[in-house]
Amino acid sequence: MQQALGRTPHLVRLGRLFSDIVLLQVDEAEYYLHFDRGQLARIEPGPSRKTPWRFALRTDAEALRAFWEPRPEPGFHDLFGLVKIERARIDGDILALVKNLRFFKEFMALGRKGTRV
């Protein structure tokens, strides 16, 4: 996804004001996504109590696989759809997410099979 983001200029432009750390938790595994002006600077494995994150997306591996299908089923098509069907949870600074919602949603969708970049 890091390379795909670099090959997606419109997405980098959308995130140009986004420089923060996002916690992505899949089952028990934690990953800290360090964004710098719309680029994914690095991914740091967790858990870590020392890494401050702005908001977190917590889900399970099966739901994430379903989200990354080329044509996801209803409920798995969107991050908030996952929350609605209780397969994900969003914690932390929701305002930071909403301010960068399109960027973050499209970034997460880069993992979809068959995504053209």
N, CA, C and O atoms as a GROMACS GRO file, in nm:
protein
  468
    1MET      N    1   0.083  -0.119   0.000
    1MET     CA    2   0.000   0.000   0.000
    1MET      C    3   0.087   0.126   0.000
    1MET      O    4   0.048   0.229  -0.054
    2GLN      N    5   0.205   0.115   0.061
    2GLN     CA    6   0.295   0.230   0.064
    2GLN      C    7   0.339   0.269  -0.076
    2GLN      O    8   0.339   0.388  -0.110
    3GLN      N    9   0.376   0.170  -0.159
    3GLN     CA   10   0.417   0.201  -0.296
    3GLN      C   11   0.298   0.246  -0.379
    3GLN      O   12   0.311   0.337  -0.462
    4ALA      N   13   0.184   0.184  -0.358
    4ALA     CA   14   0.063   0.222  -0.432
    4ALA      C   15   0.025   0.366  -0.402
    4ALA      O   16  -0.019   0.439  -0.492
    5LEU      N   17   0.042   0.408  -0.277
    5LEU     CA   18   0.012   0.548  -0.241
    5LEU      C   19   0.104   0.642  -0.316
    5LEU      O   20   0.060   0.747  -0.364
    6GLY      N   21   0.231   0.608  -0.325
    6GLY     CA   22   0.327   0.692  -0.397
    6GLY      C   23   0.296   0.704  -0.545
    6GLY      O   24   0.332   0.803  -0.609
    7ARG      N   25   0.227   0.601  -0.601
    7ARG     CA   26   0.190   0.604  -0.743
    7ARG      C   27   0.051   0.661  -0.766
    7ARG      O   28  -0.004   0.650  -0.875
    8THR      N   29  -0.007   0.721  -0.663
    8THR     CA   30  -0.142   0.777  -0.674
    8THR      C   31  -0.137   0.926  -0.640
    8THR      O   32  -0.166   0.965  -0.527
    9PRO      N   33  -0.101   1.010  -0.738
    9PRO     CA   34  -0.081   1.152  -0.709
    9PRO      C   35  -0.204   1.222  -0.652
    9PRO      O   36  -0.191   1.309  -0.566
   10HIS      N   37  -0.324   1.186  -0.700
   10HIS     CA   38  -0.442   1.255  -0.648
   10HIS      C   39  -0.461   1.225  -0.499
   10HIS      O   40  -0.510   1.310  -0.425
   11LEU      N   41  -0.424   1.106  -0.456
   11LEU     CA   42  -0.439   1.069  -0.316
   11LEU      C   43  -0.335   1.141  -0.230
   11LEU      O   44  -0.366   1.186  -0.119
   12VAL      N   45  -0.213   1.152  -0.280
   12VAL     CA   46  -0.110   1.228  -0.209
   12VAL      C   47  -0.154   1.374  -0.196
   12VAL      O   48  -0.132   1.437  -0.093
   13ARG      N   49  -0.215   1.427  -0.302
   13ARG     CA   50  -0.265   1.565  -0.297
   13ARG      C   51  -0.375   1.580  -0.193
   13ARG      O   52  -0.378   1.679  -0.120
   14LEU      N   53  -0.465   1.480  -0.184
   14LEU     CA   54  -0.572   1.484  -0.085
   14LEU      C   55  -0.516   1.485   0.057
   14LEU      O   56  -0.570   1.551   0.146
   15GLY      N   57  -0.409   1.412   0.078
   15GLY     CA   58  -0.352   1.400   0.211
   15GLY      C   59  -0.240   1.496   0.242
   15GLY      O   60  -0.173   1.482   0.344
   16ARG      N   61  -0.218   1.594   0.156
   16ARG     CA   62  -0.102   1.682   0.171
   16ARG      C   63  -0.098   1.756   0.304
   16ARG      O   64   0.009   1.799   0.347
   17LEU      N   65  -0.212   1.771   0.371
   17LEU     CA   66  -0.216   1.839   0.501
   17LEU      C   67  -0.223   1.739   0.617
   17LEU      O   68  -0.236   1.778   0.733
   18PHE      N   69  -0.215   1.611   0.585
   18PHE     CA   70  -0.228   1.507   0.688
   18PHE      C   71  -0.091   1.454   0.727
   18PHE      O   72  -0.026   1.385   0.649
   19SER      N   73  -0.049   1.486   0.847
   19SER     CA   74   0.075   1.435   0.904
   19SER      C   75   0.043   1.390   1.045
   19SER      O   76   0.035   1.472   1.137
   20ASP      N   77   0.024   1.261   1.062
   20ASP     CA   78  -0.016   1.208   1.192
   20ASP      C   79   0.013   1.059   1.198
   20ASP      O   80   0.059   0.999   1.101
   21ILE      N   81  -0.014   1.001   1.314
   21ILE     CA   82   0.004   0.858   1.334
   21ILE      C   83  -0.134   0.796   1.354
   21ILE      O   84  -0.215   0.844   1.433
   22VAL      N   85  -0.159   0.688   1.280
   22VAL     CA   86  -0.286   0.616   1.288
   22VAL      C   87  -0.256   0.474   1.335
   22VAL      O   88  -0.164   0.409   1.286
   23LEU      N   89  -0.333   0.428   1.431
   23LEU     CA   90  -0.320   0.290   1.478
   23LEU      C   91  -0.415   0.203   1.398
   23LEU      O   92  -0.535   0.228   1.393
   24LEU      N   93  -0.360   0.101   1.334
   24LEU     CA   94  -0.440   0.000   1.266
   24LEU      C   95  -0.423  -0.129   1.344
   24LEU      O   96  -0.314  -0.186   1.348
   25GLN      N   97  -0.531  -0.174   1.405
   25GLN     CA   98  -0.527  -0.298   1.482
   25GLN      C   99  -0.608  -0.404   1.409
   25GLN      O  100  -0.727  -0.386   1.384
   26VAL      N  101  -0.542  -0.514   1.375
   26VAL     CA  102  -0.605  -0.626   1.307
   26VAL      C  103  -0.592  -0.745   1.400
   26VAL      O  104  -0.482  -0.793   1.426
   27ASP      N  105  -0.706  -0.793   1.451
   27ASP     CA  106  -0.708  -0.892   1.558
   27ASP      C  107  -0.625  -0.837   1.674
   27ASP      O  108  -0.656  -0.731   1.727
   28GLU      N  109  -0.521  -0.907   1.713
   28GLU     CA  110  -0.437  -0.860   1.824
   28GLU      C  111  -0.313  -0.786   1.777
   28GLU      O  112  -0.241  -0.728   1.859
   29ALA      N  113  -0.286  -0.786   1.647
   29ALA     CA  114  -0.167  -0.720   1.593
   29ALA      C  115  -0.193  -0.570   1.577
   29ALA      O  116  -0.300  -0.528   1.533
   30GLU      N  117  -0.093  -0.490   1.614
   30GLU     CA  118  -0.105  -0.346   1.604
   30GLU      C  119   0.002  -0.293   1.509
   30GLU      O  120   0.116  -0.339   1.509
   31TYR      N  121  -0.038  -0.195   1.428
   31TYR     CA  122   0.054  -0.130   1.334
   31TYR      C  123   0.031   0.020   1.344
   31TYR      O  124  -0.082   0.068   1.340
   32TYR      N  125   0.141   0.093   1.358
   32TYR     CA  126   0.134   0.238   1.365
   32TYR      C  127   0.174   0.292   1.228
   32TYR      O  128   0.288   0.277   1.185
   33LEU      N  129   0.078   0.356   1.162
   33LEU     CA  130   0.101   0.411   1.029
   33LEU      C  131   0.141   0.557   1.046
   33LEU      O  132   0.060   0.639   1.089
   34HIS      N  133   0.264   0.590   1.012
   34HIS     CA  134   0.316   0.726   1.024
   34HIS      C  135   0.300   0.797   0.890
   34HIS      O  136   0.371   0.767   0.794
   35PHE      N  137   0.208   0.891   0.884
   35PHE     CA  138   0.184   0.969   0.763
   35PHE      C  139   0.255   1.102   0.774
   35PHE      O  140   0.255   1.166   0.880
   36ASP      N  141   0.316   1.145   0.664
   36ASP     CA  142   0.382   1.275   0.658
   36ASP      C  143   0.342   1.344   0.528
   36ASP      O  144   0.387   1.306   0.420
   37ARG      N  145   0.257   1.444   0.540
   37ARG     CA  146   0.207   1.521   0.425
   37ARG      C  147   0.153   1.430   0.314
   37ARG      O  148   0.188   1.447   0.197
   38GLY      N  149   0.070   1.336   0.352
   38GLY     CA  150   0.004   1.251   0.253
   38GLY      C  151   0.084   1.130   0.210
   38GLY      O  152   0.036   1.050   0.130
   39GLN      N  153   0.205   1.115   0.260
   39GLN     CA  154   0.287   0.998   0.228
   39GLN      C  155   0.293   0.908   0.351
   39GLN      O  156   0.296   0.956   0.464
   40LEU      N  157   0.295   0.779   0.328
   40LEU     CA  158   0.314   0.685   0.438
   40LEU      C  159   0.463   0.674   0.462
   40LEU      O  160   0.534   0.603   0.390
   41ALA      N  161   0.512   0.744   0.563
   41ALA     CA  162   0.655   0.752   0.590
   41ALA      C  163   0.710   0.618   0.639
   41ALA      O  164   0.816   0.573   0.597
   42ARG      N  165   0.634   0.554   0.730
   42ARG     CA  166   0.678   0.423   0.780
   42ARG      C  167   0.564   0.354   0.853
   42ARG      O  168   0.465   0.416   0.892
   43ILE      N  169   0.583   0.225   0.870
   43ILE     CA  170   0.488   0.143   0.946
   43ILE      C  171   0.568   0.081   1.060
   43ILE      O  172   0.668   0.014   1.039
   44GLU      N  173   0.522   0.106   1.180
   44GLU     CA  174   0.589   0.057   1.299
   44GLU      C  175   0.502  -0.050   1.364
   44GLU      O  176   0.387  -0.023   1.398
   45PRO      N  177   0.554  -0.171   1.382
   45PRO     CA  178   0.475  -0.274   1.448
   45PRO      C  179   0.458  -0.243   1.596
   45PRO      O  180   0.545  -0.182   1.658
   46GLY      N  181   0.349  -0.285   1.651
   46GLY     CA  182   0.321  -0.263   1.793
   46GLY      C  183   0.314  -0.394   1.866
   46GLY      O  184   0.356  -0.497   1.812
   47PRO      N  185   0.264  -0.395   1.984
   47PRO     CA  186   0.207  -0.282   2.056
   47PRO      C  187   0.316  -0.194   2.119
   47PRO      O  188   0.427  -0.239   2.146
   48SER      N  189   0.279  -0.070   2.141
   48SER     CA  190   0.369   0.026   2.203
   48SER      C  191   0.286   0.126   2.282
   48SER      O  192   0.191   0.185   2.230
   49ARG      N  193   0.323   0.145   2.405
   49ARG     CA  194   0.254   0.247   2.486
   49ARG      C  195   0.318   0.384   2.467
   49ARG      O  196   0.267   0.485   2.513
   50LYS      N  197   0.432   0.385   2.397
   50LYS     CA  198   0.505   0.510   2.378
   50LYS      C  199   0.466   0.584   2.250
   50LYS      O  200   0.497   0.702   2.235
   51THR      N  201   0.399   0.516   2.159
   51THR     CA  202   0.365   0.578   2.031
   51THR      C  203   0.228   0.644   2.041
   51THR      O  204   0.127   0.574   2.054
   52PRO      N  205   0.223   0.777   2.034
   52PRO     CA  206   0.093   0.845   2.041
   52PRO      C  207   0.024   0.841   1.904
   52PRO      O  208   0.085   0.876   1.803
   53TRP      N  209  -0.100   0.799   1.901
   53TRP     CA  210  -0.174   0.794   1.775
   53TRP      C  211  -0.292   0.889   1.784
   53TRP      O  212  -0.344   0.917   1.892
   54ARG      N  213  -0.336   0.938   1.667
   54ARG     CA  214  -0.446   1.036   1.662
   54ARG      C  215  -0.581   0.964   1.662
   54ARG      O  216  -0.671   1.000   1.738
   55PHE      N  217  -0.594   0.862   1.577
   55PHE     CA  218  -0.716   0.781   1.578
   55PHE      C  219  -0.678   0.638   1.542
   55PHE      O  220  -0.570   0.612   1.489
   56ALA      N  221  -0.769   0.547   1.572
   56ALA     CA  222  -0.741   0.405   1.552
   56ALA      C  223  -0.855   0.339   1.477
   56ALA      O  224  -0.972   0.371   1.497
   57LEU      N  225  -0.818   0.247   1.389
   57LEU     CA  226  -0.915   0.160   1.323
   57LEU      C  227  -0.885   0.020   1.373
   57LEU      O  228  -0.775  -0.032   1.351
   58ARG      N  229  -0.982  -0.042   1.439
   58ARG     CA  230  -0.966  -0.175   1.495
   58ARG      C  231  -1.064  -0.269   1.426
   58ARG      O  232  -1.184  -0.242   1.422
   59THR      N  233  -1.013  -0.378   1.372
   59THR     CA  234  -1.097  -0.473   1.300
   59THR      C  235  -1.035  -0.612   1.311
   59THR      O  236  -0.931  -0.631   1.373
   60ASP      N  237  -1.100  -0.708   1.250
   60ASP     CA  238  -1.045  -0.844   1.248
   60ASP      C  239  -0.998  -0.877   1.106
   60ASP      O  240  -1.040  -0.814   1.009
   61ALA      N  241  -0.909  -0.975   1.096
   61ALA     CA  242  -0.846  -1.008   0.968
   61ALA      C  243  -0.948  -1.052   0.864
   61ALA      O  244  -0.936  -1.017   0.746
   62GLU      N  245  -1.048  -1.126   0.904
   62GLU     CA  246  -1.150  -1.172   0.810
   62GLU      C  247  -1.230  -1.055   0.751
   62GLU      O  248  -1.258  -1.053   0.632
   63ALA      N  249  -1.265  -0.959   0.836
   63ALA     CA  250  -1.338  -0.840   0.788
   63ALA      C  251  -1.250  -0.757   0.695
   63ALA      O  252  -1.299  -0.703   0.595
   64LEU      N  253  -1.122  -0.746   0.727
   64LEU     CA  254  -1.031  -0.669   0.642
   64LEU      C  255  -1.013  -0.736   0.506
   64LEU      O  256  -1.007  -0.669   0.403
   65ARG      N  257  -1.004  -0.869   0.506
   65ARG     CA  258  -0.995  -0.942   0.378
   65ARG      C  259  -1.120  -0.918   0.295
   65ARG      O  260  -1.112  -0.898   0.174
   66ALA      N  261  -1.237  -0.920   0.360
   66ALA     CA  262  -1.363  -0.896   0.288
   66ALA      C  263  -1.368  -0.752   0.236
   66ALA      O  264  -1.419  -0.728   0.127
   67PHE      N  265  -1.315  -0.657   0.313
   67PHE     CA  266  -1.309  -0.516   0.270
   67PHE      C  267  -1.220  -0.501   0.148
   67PHE      O  268  -1.248  -0.418   0.061
   68TRP      N  269  -1.114  -0.580   0.140
   68TRP     CA  270  -1.018  -0.570   0.030
   68TRP      C  271  -1.056  -0.652  -0.092
   68TRP      O  272  -0.978  -0.657  -0.188
   69GLU      N  273  -1.171  -0.716  -0.093
   69GLU     CA  274  -1.217  -0.785  -0.213
   69GLU      C  275  -1.244  -0.681  -0.323
   69GLU      O  276  -1.276  -0.566  -0.292
   70PRO      N  277  -1.230  -0.720  -0.451
   70PRO     CA  278  -1.254  -0.624  -0.560
   70PRO      C  279  -1.395  -0.562  -0.556
   70PRO      O  280  -1.412  -0.443  -0.581
   71ARG      N  281  -1.493  -0.644  -0.524
   71ARG     CA  282  -1.632  -0.596  -0.510
   71ARG      C  283  -1.685  -0.645  -0.376
   71ARG      O  284  -1.752  -0.749  -0.369
   72PRO      N  285  -1.656  -0.571  -0.269
   72PRO     CA  286  -1.696  -0.616  -0.136
   72PRO      C  287  -1.848  -0.627  -0.120
   72PRO      O  288  -1.924  -0.554  -0.182
   73GLU      N  289  -1.887  -0.718  -0.035
   73GLU     CA  290  -2.028  -0.734   0.000
   73GLU      C  291  -2.077  -0.610   0.075
   73GLU      O  292  -1.996  -0.537   0.132
   74PRO      N  293  -2.209  -0.587   0.076
   74PRO     CA  294  -2.262  -0.474   0.153
   74PRO      C  295  -2.216  -0.483   0.299
   74PRO      O  296  -2.216  -0.590   0.360
   75GLY      N  297  -2.178  -0.369   0.352
   75GLY     CA  298  -2.125  -0.363   0.488
   75GLY      C  299  -1.974  -0.368   0.491
   75GLY      O  300  -1.911  -0.308   0.578
   76PHE      N  301  -1.915  -0.439   0.395
   76PHE     CA  302  -1.770  -0.451   0.388
   76PHE      C  303  -1.712  -0.354   0.285
   76PHE      O  304  -1.590  -0.352   0.263
   77HIS      N  305  -1.796  -0.275   0.222
   77HIS     CA  306  -1.754  -0.186   0.115
   77HIS      C  307  -1.692  -0.056   0.165
   77HIS      O  308  -1.630   0.017   0.087
   78ASP      N  309  -1.709  -0.025   0.294
   78ASP     CA  310  -1.671   0.105   0.346
   78ASP      C  311  -1.626   0.089   0.492
   78ASP      O  312  -1.672  -0.002   0.561
   79LEU      N  313  -1.538   0.177   0.538
   79LEU     CA  314  -1.492   0.170   0.676
   79LEU      C  315  -1.607   0.189   0.774
   79LEU      O  316  -1.616   0.118   0.875
   80PHE      N  317  -1.695   0.284   0.746
   80PHE     CA  318  -1.808   0.304   0.835
   80PHE      C  319  -1.911   0.192   0.821
   80PHE      O  320  -1.987   0.165   0.914
   81GLY      N  321  -1.912   0.126   0.706
   81GLY     CA  322  -1.995   0.007   0.689
   81GLY      C  323  -1.948  -0.103   0.783
   81GLY      O  324  -2.030  -0.173   0.842
   82LEU      N  325  -1.817  -0.119   0.796
   82LEU     CA  326  -1.762  -0.218   0.889
   82LEU      C  327  -1.802  -0.186   1.033
   82LEU      O  328  -1.832  -0.275   1.111
   83VAL      N  329  -1.801  -0.057   1.066
   83VAL     CA  330  -1.842  -0.016   1.200
   83VAL      C  331  -1.990  -0.047   1.221
   83VAL      O  332  -2.030  -0.096   1.326
   84LYS      N  333  -2.071  -0.017   1.120
   84LYS     CA  334  -2.215  -0.037   1.132
   84LYS      C  335  -2.252  -0.184   1.153
   84LYS      O  336  -2.343  -0.214   1.229
   85ILE      N  337  -2.180  -0.275   1.086
   85ILE     CA  338  -2.210  -0.417   1.102
   85ILE      C  339  -2.128  -0.478   1.217
   85ILE      O  340  -2.122  -0.600   1.233
   86GLU      N  341  -2.066  -0.390   1.296
   86GLU     CA  342  -1.992  -0.428   1.416
   86GLU      C  343  -1.873  -0.520   1.389
   86GLU      O  344  -1.844  -0.610   1.466
   87ARG      N  345  -1.805  -0.494   1.277
   87ARG     CA  346  -1.683  -0.568   1.244
   87ARG      C  347  -1.560  -0.480   1.257
   87ARG      O  348  -1.448  -0.526   1.232
   88ALA      N  349  -1.580  -0.353   1.296
   88ALA     CA  350  -1.469  -0.261   1.318
   88ALA      C  351  -1.511  -0.157   1.421
   88ALA      O  352  -1.630  -0.138   1.450
   89ARG      N  353  -1.410  -0.092   1.474
   89ARG     CA  354  -1.433   0.015   1.571
   89ARG      C  355  -1.333   0.127   1.542
   89ARG      O  356  -1.218   0.101   1.509
   90ILE      N  357  -1.378   0.249   1.555
   90ILE     CA  358  -1.292   0.365   1.537
   90ILE      C  359  -1.284   0.436   1.671
   90ILE      O  360  -1.385   0.470   1.732
   91ASP      N  361  -1.160   0.458   1.717
   91ASP     CA  362  -1.136   0.524   1.846
   91ASP      C  363  -1.049   0.647   1.825
   91ASP      O  364  -0.986   0.663   1.720
   92GLY      N  365  -1.047   0.732   1.925
   92GLY     CA  366  -0.957   0.846   1.924
   92GLY      C  367  -1.022   0.972   1.871
   92GLY      O  368  -1.142   0.994   1.889
   93ASP      N  369  -0.942   1.055   1.804
   93ASP     CA  370  -0.984   1.185   1.756
   93ASP      C  371  -1.063   1.170   1.625
   93ASP      O  372  -1.006   1.170   1.516
   94ILE      N  373  -1.193   1.157   1.638
   94ILE     CA  374  -1.279   1.137   1.521
   94ILE      C  375  -1.273   1.259   1.428
   94ILE      O  376  -1.284   1.244   1.307
   95LEU      N  377  -1.257   1.378   1.484
   95LEU     CA  378  -1.248   1.498   1.401
   95LEU      C  379  -1.129   1.491   1.306
   95LEU      O  380  -1.140   1.532   1.190
   96ALA      N  381  -1.016   1.439   1.353
   96ALA     CA  382  -0.899   1.424   1.266
   96ALA      C  383  -0.930   1.326   1.152
   96ALA      O  384  -0.886   1.347   1.039
   97LEU      N  385  -1.005   1.221   1.182
   97LEU     CA  386  -1.045   1.126   1.077
   97LEU      C  387  -1.138   1.193   0.978
   97LEU      O  388  -1.119   1.182   0.857
   98VAL      N  389  -1.239   1.262   1.028
   98VAL     CA  390  -1.338   1.324   0.941
   98VAL      C  391  -1.274   1.432   0.852
   98VAL      O  392  -1.311   1.446   0.736
   99LYS      N  393  -1.178   1.506   0.905
   99LYS     CA  394  -1.109   1.608   0.825
   99LYS      C  395  -1.032   1.546   0.709
   99LYS      O  396  -1.011   1.610   0.606
  100ASN      N  397  -0.989   1.422   0.726
  100ASN     CA  398  -0.909   1.353   0.625
  100ASN      C  399  -0.977   1.226   0.578
  100ASN      O  400  -0.910   1.130   0.537
  101LEU      N  401  -1.110   1.225   0.583
  101LEU     CA  402  -1.186   1.104   0.559
  101LEU      C  403  -1.164   1.046   0.419
  101LEU      O  404  -1.136   0.927   0.405
  102ARG      N  405  -1.176   1.129   0.318
  102ARG     CA  406  -1.161   1.077   0.182
  102ARG      C  407  -1.021   1.020   0.161
  102ARG      O  408  -1.006   0.913   0.102
  103PHE      N  409  -0.918   1.090   0.210
  103PHE     CA  410  -0.781   1.040   0.199
  103PHE      C  411  -0.767   0.905   0.267
  103PHE      O  412  -0.715   0.810   0.207
  104PHE      N  413  -0.813   0.894   0.392
  104PHE     CA  414  -0.793   0.770   0.467
  104PHE      C  415  -0.874   0.654   0.409
  104PHE      O  416  -0.826   0.542   0.402
  105LYS      N  417  -0.997   0.682   0.367
  105LYS     CA  418  -1.080   0.577   0.306
  105LYS      C  419  -1.016   0.525   0.177
  105LYS      O  420  -1.010   0.404   0.155
  106GLU      N  421  -0.969   0.616   0.093
  106GLU     CA  422  -0.907   0.574  -0.032
  106GLU      C  423  -0.773   0.506  -0.007
  106GLU      O  424  -0.735   0.415  -0.080
  107PHE      N  425  -0.700   0.550   0.096
  107PHE     CA  426  -0.576   0.483   0.130
  107PHE      C  427  -0.603   0.339   0.170
  107PHE      O  428  -0.536   0.248   0.122
  108MET      N  429  -0.700   0.318   0.257
  108MET     CA  430  -0.732   0.181   0.301
  108MET      C  431  -0.780   0.096   0.185
  108MET      O  432  -0.756  -0.025   0.183
  109ALA      N  433  -0.848   0.155   0.089
  109ALA     CA  434  -0.898   0.081  -0.026
  109ALA      C  435  -0.786   0.041  -0.123
  109ALA      O  436  -0.809  -0.040  -0.213
  110LEU      N  437  -0.665   0.096  -0.107
  110LEU     CA  438  -0.553   0.060  -0.193
  110LEU      C  439  -0.519  -0.089  -0.183
  110LEU      O  440  -0.458  -0.145  -0.274
  111GLY      N  441  -0.558  -0.152  -0.075
  111GLY     CA  442  -0.532  -0.295  -0.056
  111GLY      C  443  -0.629  -0.385  -0.132
  111GLY      O  444  -0.614  -0.507  -0.130
  112ARG      N  445  -0.727  -0.326  -0.198
  112ARG     CA  446  -0.825  -0.407  -0.270
  112ARG      C  447  -0.761  -0.477  -0.388
  112ARG      O  448  -0.681  -0.418  -0.461
  113LYS      N  449  -0.796  -0.603  -0.406
  113LYS     CA  450  -0.744  -0.680  -0.519
  113LYS      C  451  -0.794  -0.617  -0.649
  113LYS      O  452  -0.912  -0.587  -0.663
  114GLY      N  453  -0.704  -0.600  -0.743
  114GLY     CA  454  -0.744  -0.544  -0.871
  114GLY      C  455  -0.750  -0.393  -0.873
  114GLY      O  456  -0.794  -0.335  -0.972
  115THR      N  457  -0.705  -0.326  -0.764
  115THR     CA  458  -0.704  -0.180  -0.763
  115THR      C  459  -0.602  -0.132  -0.863
  115THR      O  460  -0.486  -0.173  -0.859
  116ARG      N  461  -0.644  -0.045  -0.952
  116ARG     CA  462  -0.552   0.010  -1.052
  116ARG      C  463  -0.485   0.132  -0.996
  116ARG      O  464  -0.550   0.222  -0.942
  117VAL      N  465  -0.355   0.135  -1.009
  117VAL     CA  466  -0.277   0.249  -0.961
  117VAL      C  467  -0.184   0.294  -1.070
  117VAL      O  468  -0.109   0.389  -1.051
   0.00000   0.00000   0.00000
